[in-house]
Amino acid sequence: MGLKIGASLDSDGSDMAERGGGSSGGGPTLVWKAVSFAVGEAPILKGVSGSVSGGQVCALLGPSGAGKTSLLNVLAGRSATRGDTRISARVEVDGAVIDPVSRGGQ
């Protein structure tokens, strides 16, 4: 069993990540698409996508080692400085692209 992300659905039931986000009134929307993360030759995350709007709750579920903390570290920009890492991701906050590699935890 891998990492499962509670889908963020709009009021019409459509997947907000597939539509590129869109705030539902509670604050900024965070969208991540095709997040991949590897340390050395070991892939940790492969093609993980999801979204959460302000005012919504998003659950990251999975067994130990599924990549929950790794995903949060990539989204926060905390993984780029850890040894031999490779990160590929598209992260947006209200449509503005954020580079999780150059952020460095800022």
Buried (B, 14 or more C-beta within 10 A) or exposed (E): EEBEBEBBBBEEEEEBBEEEBBBBEEEBBBBBBEBBBBBEEEEBBBEBBBBBBEEBEEEBEBEEEBBBEBBEBBBBBBBBEEEEBBBBBBBBEBEEEBEBBEBEEE
